[in-house]
Amino acid sequence: MSMAMYLKVFAAGGLLCMIGQALIDYTKLTPARILTLYVVVGVLLGATGLYQPFAENAGAGATVPLTGFGNLLAKGVREAVAEKGAIGIFTGGLTASSAGICAALLFGVIFSLIFKPKGK
């Protein structure tokens, strides 16, 4: 991978983080609402086909953040609807993102067993 690609990935991910930080600093939105907003924006941009060119250009800088998760959900629904019909609306997003969801749950359990919370 070339240095230019690393810079593109870093710039794209940094831009998404900068927007999130600006939302925290200049609005009354809570971090949970901002995270939800990022997923919803990713779904909307993915459903309209606008996110894919960004993801192809920015690589992991666009696919790893929450907007990429939203795009993955939209892509999974689109493919499942084409294959299975209306039931794909309910199954496609989870099927497409199941590996990431399972990994997050597994690592969450592992780290909760390794590290103990400190009392206040």
Backbone bond lengths (Angstrom), bond angles and torsions (degrees), N, CA, C in turn:
res aa  C-N    CA-C-N  psi(-1)  N-CA   C-N-CA  omega(-1)  CA-C   N-CA-C  phi
1 M - - - 1.439 - - 1.531 108.04 -
2 S 1.298 115.52 134.33 1.458 120.06 -175.76 1.523 111.35 -80.83
3 M 1.321 114.76 162.22 1.462 120.82 178.69 1.524 110.65 -62.47
4 A 1.322 117.85 -34.52 1.470 121.29 179.41 1.525 110.62 -64.08
5 M 1.332 117.28 -37.75 1.462 120.34 178.84 1.519 110.43 -68.24
6 Y 1.336 116.85 -41.52 1.466 120.05 176.58 1.530 110.45 -58.75
7 L 1.318 116.32 -41.41 1.465 120.10 179.81 1.523 111.42 -66.11
8 K 1.350 117.07 -39.28 1.473 120.53 177.56 1.523 111.11 -63.40
9 V 1.322 115.96 -44.86 1.463 121.05 179.77 1.524 109.91 -62.29
10 F 1.327 116.78 -46.23 1.461 121.47 -179.73 1.527 110.91 -63.37
11 A 1.329 116.99 -42.34 1.467 120.74 -179.10 1.527 111.04 -65.82
12 A 1.328 117.39 -41.53 1.470 120.33 -179.41 1.528 110.79 -65.92
13 G 1.323 116.85 -48.47 1.460 120.02 177.78 1.513 111.64 -63.18
14 G 1.327 116.74 -39.91 1.456 121.03 178.38 1.514 112.32 -64.64
15 L 1.329 116.88 -37.57 1.463 120.89 177.60 1.526 110.76 -63.28
16 L 1.323 116.79 -44.68 1.462 120.13 178.47 1.531 110.81 -63.26
17 C 1.325 117.27 -39.68 1.468 120.57 177.47 1.518 111.35 -67.46
18 M 1.341 116.46 -38.96 1.460 120.54 179.87 1.530 111.08 -63.59
19 I 1.321 116.66 -40.68 1.467 120.40 177.29 1.526 110.02 -63.48
20 G 1.322 117.05 -43.74 1.461 120.76 177.79 1.513 112.07 -61.43
21 Q 1.327 117.09 -42.55 1.460 120.47 179.13 1.524 111.06 -65.83
22 A 1.329 117.08 -38.53 1.470 120.34 177.31 1.529 110.57 -64.03
23 L 1.327 116.74 -38.32 1.464 119.80 176.82 1.528 111.25 -63.95
24 I 1.320 117.12 -38.24 1.463 120.76 177.44 1.531 110.38 -66.80
25 D 1.333 116.24 -44.57 1.464 120.88 -174.61 1.526 113.92 -73.61
26 Y 1.334 117.44 -36.45 1.463 119.97 -169.52 1.526 115.37 -112.61
27 T 1.320 117.48 2.65 1.461 120.19 176.27 1.528 108.02 -128.77
28 K 1.294 115.24 173.32 1.464 120.01 176.96 1.533 110.98 -96.96
29 L 1.344 117.15 13.55 1.459 120.93 178.40 1.528 109.97 -67.62
30 T 1.322 115.70 138.76 1.461 120.10 176.04 1.528 108.91 -81.16
31 P 1.326 118.03 157.55 1.462 119.63 177.36 1.536 112.98 -55.05
32 A 1.331 117.59 -36.97 1.466 119.93 179.15 1.525 111.02 -63.43
33 R 1.321 117.19 -39.67 1.466 119.93 178.99 1.522 110.93 -70.07
34 I 1.305 117.26 -34.41 1.463 120.33 177.73 1.527 109.94 -67.49
35 L 1.325 117.57 -41.73 1.468 120.64 177.13 1.528 110.52 -61.07
36 T 1.318 116.10 -43.49 1.459 120.43 178.09 1.521 110.48 -64.17
37 L 1.319 116.61 -41.80 1.464 121.31 178.04 1.525 110.92 -59.56
38 Y 1.321 117.09 -42.29 1.466 120.68 178.92 1.535 111.26 -61.75
39 V 1.318 117.37 -42.81 1.469 119.57 178.83 1.532 110.22 -64.80
40 V 1.330 116.89 -43.99 1.471 120.72 -179.04 1.528 110.56 -64.42
41 V 1.329 117.24 -42.17 1.470 120.20 177.52 1.527 109.80 -62.34
42 G 1.323 117.11 -41.03 1.464 120.36 176.79 1.517 112.14 -61.42
43 V 1.337 116.97 -40.79 1.468 121.01 177.75 1.528 110.07 -63.56
44 L 1.331 116.35 -47.15 1.464 119.97 -177.95 1.527 111.73 -64.58
45 L 1.329 116.60 -44.87 1.462 118.97 178.52 1.528 111.63 -67.60
46 G 1.324 116.58 -35.64 1.470 119.80 176.49 1.512 112.32 -68.17
47 A 1.332 117.01 -39.20 1.465 121.07 -179.48 1.524 111.73 -67.14
48 T 1.323 116.17 -31.79 1.467 119.60 -179.78 1.519 112.36 -89.24
49 G 1.334 117.32 -4.60 1.459 121.01 178.31 1.523 113.66 83.70
50 L 1.319 117.57 7.85 1.465 120.69 -178.26 1.528 112.82 -84.60
51 Y 1.317 117.67 -22.47 1.469 119.84 -176.21 1.521 112.30 -79.95
52 Q 1.313 117.70 -32.07 1.469 120.67 -175.13 1.528 113.17 -59.47
53 P 1.338 119.99 -46.00 1.474 118.24 177.04 1.529 112.77 -60.73
54 F 1.331 116.67 -37.62 1.467 121.08 176.77 1.525 110.03 -63.48
55 A 1.331 116.85 -44.55 1.464 121.10 -179.17 1.527 111.61 -65.66
56 E 1.323 117.06 -38.14 1.469 119.89 178.77 1.523 111.14 -66.19
57 N 1.308 116.59 -35.36 1.453 121.62 -179.40 1.519 112.54 -78.85
58 A 1.328 116.90 -39.44 1.458 121.16 -172.81 1.517 113.67 -96.38
59 G 1.317 119.21 -8.60 1.461 121.82 177.56 1.520 112.24 60.19
60 A 1.331 115.50 -134.33 1.470 121.45 -176.97 1.524 112.36 -64.76
61 G 1.325 118.20 -19.81 1.449 120.72 176.59 1.512 112.15 -65.18
62 A 1.325 116.71 -20.38 1.462 121.63 178.79 1.517 112.97 -110.79
63 T 1.324 118.60 -25.93 1.461 120.05 -175.68 1.524 113.34 -89.54
64 V 1.331 118.15 -25.21 1.455 121.01 -177.68 1.533 113.05 -79.63
65 P 1.340 119.78 -40.39 1.476 119.22 -178.81 1.528 112.97 -64.64
66 L 1.308 116.07 174.50 1.468 121.69 -177.51 1.517 113.36 -61.22
67 T 1.317 117.64 -29.14 1.461 119.09 176.45 1.527 110.16 -63.95
68 G 1.318 116.34 -34.97 1.466 120.54 176.36 1.518 111.75 -66.10
69 F 1.337 116.86 -35.92 1.463 120.84 175.81 1.521 110.20 -64.05
70 G 1.329 116.80 -43.07 1.469 120.42 176.94 1.515 111.52 -62.07
71 N 1.328 116.53 -41.40 1.460 120.71 177.17 1.520 110.76 -62.27
72 L 1.315 117.25 -41.18 1.466 121.67 178.14 1.528 111.27 -62.15
73 L 1.337 116.93 -40.32 1.464 120.63 176.90 1.525 110.75 -61.13
74 A 1.333 116.25 -46.87 1.472 120.25 -179.62 1.522 111.45 -62.90
75 K 1.327 116.46 -41.80 1.466 120.81 179.35 1.531 110.63 -63.85
76 G 1.332 116.47 -41.90 1.461 120.25 178.86 1.516 112.31 -63.39
77 V 1.330 116.69 -41.25 1.469 120.40 178.45 1.520 110.00 -65.05
78 R 1.335 116.64 -45.15 1.472 120.53 -179.61 1.531 110.83 -58.43
79 E 1.323 117.50 -45.97 1.469 121.34 -179.06 1.524 111.43 -67.63
80 A 1.334 117.42 -40.91 1.467 120.58 -178.51 1.525 111.21 -68.80
81 V 1.325 117.43 -36.82 1.467 120.03 177.49 1.524 109.74 -65.28
82 A 1.326 117.16 -40.10 1.470 120.34 178.54 1.522 111.34 -64.72
83 E 1.342 116.47 -33.41 1.456 120.77 -176.55 1.529 113.35 -88.35
84 K 1.353 116.96 -43.00 1.465 120.78 -170.88 1.521 114.47 -114.67
85 G 1.322 117.04 -6.07 1.455 119.50 -177.76 1.515 111.54 88.33
86 A 1.329 115.64 -153.56 1.464 121.73 -172.64 1.530 113.60 -60.76
87 I 1.313 118.58 -28.49 1.473 120.14 179.56 1.527 110.66 -63.44
88 G 1.324 117.10 -22.90 1.458 121.61 178.00 1.511 113.55 -63.56
89 I 1.327 117.35 -21.51 1.462 120.88 176.30 1.524 109.63 -59.64
90 F 1.313 116.27 -37.41 1.466 121.09 -176.46 1.526 113.27 -90.42
91 T 1.320 117.79 -26.82 1.464 120.06 -174.14 1.521 114.39 -102.99
92 G 1.295 118.08 -25.25 1.462 121.58 -171.20 1.517 115.08 -63.78
93 G 1.323 116.92 -45.58 1.463 119.87 -177.58 1.514 112.71 -63.28
94 L 1.326 116.37 -43.84 1.467 119.63 179.89 1.524 111.96 -70.62
95 T 1.319 116.59 -36.01 1.462 119.04 177.89 1.523 110.50 -63.67
96 A 1.327 116.81 -44.39 1.456 120.83 -177.86 1.520 112.61 -67.32
97 S 1.320 117.15 -33.08 1.469 120.23 -174.78 1.525 113.28 -105.22
98 S 1.319 118.08 9.04 1.465 120.76 -174.25 1.530 113.53 -61.24
99 A 1.314 118.00 -37.18 1.469 119.51 -179.60 1.523 110.66 -63.60
100 G 1.318 117.16 -44.57 1.468 120.61 179.39 1.510 112.36 -66.13
101 I 1.328 116.83 -40.47 1.464 120.77 179.17 1.527 110.47 -64.77
102 C 1.334 116.72 -45.12 1.473 120.52 178.98 1.532 111.16 -63.29
103 A 1.331 116.96 -40.92 1.464 119.86 178.64 1.523 110.44 -62.86
104 A 1.332 117.38 -43.04 1.467 120.32 179.56 1.526 110.96 -62.30
105 L 1.321 117.11 -42.96 1.462 120.39 178.54 1.529 111.48 -65.16
106 L 1.327 116.62 -45.45 1.459 120.83 -179.05 1.526 111.19 -61.59
107 F 1.332 116.98 -48.43 1.464 119.44 -179.85 1.522 111.29 -66.96
108 G 1.321 117.66 -32.81 1.459 120.40 175.37 1.517 111.63 -61.70
109 V 1.319 117.01 -44.33 1.468 121.02 178.76 1.525 110.47 -66.03
110 I 1.329 116.69 -45.34 1.468 120.13 -179.01 1.526 110.78 -59.11
111 F 1.337 116.59 -48.50 1.459 119.30 -177.48 1.523 112.37 -70.71
112 S 1.324 117.54 -27.73 1.468 118.48 176.04 1.523 110.89 -70.37
113 L 1.317 117.36 -27.04 1.461 120.49 177.06 1.523 112.07 -80.00
114 I 1.323 116.70 -31.61 1.469 120.78 -178.10 1.521 111.60 -79.20
115 F 1.313 116.61 -45.14 1.469 120.83 -174.58 1.512 110.64 -106.15
116 K 1.299 116.34 136.85 1.460 122.25 179.21 1.521 108.78 -104.97
117 P 1.325 118.10 138.86 1.472 120.05 178.70 1.523 110.87 -69.21
118 K 1.309 115.10 148.24 1.465 120.38 177.40 1.521 109.15 -93.25
119 G 1.314 116.55 138.36 1.446 121.11 177.21 1.521 110.80 -75.19
120 K 1.315 115.36 154.53 1.475 118.95 -179.61 1.486 111.78 -84.79
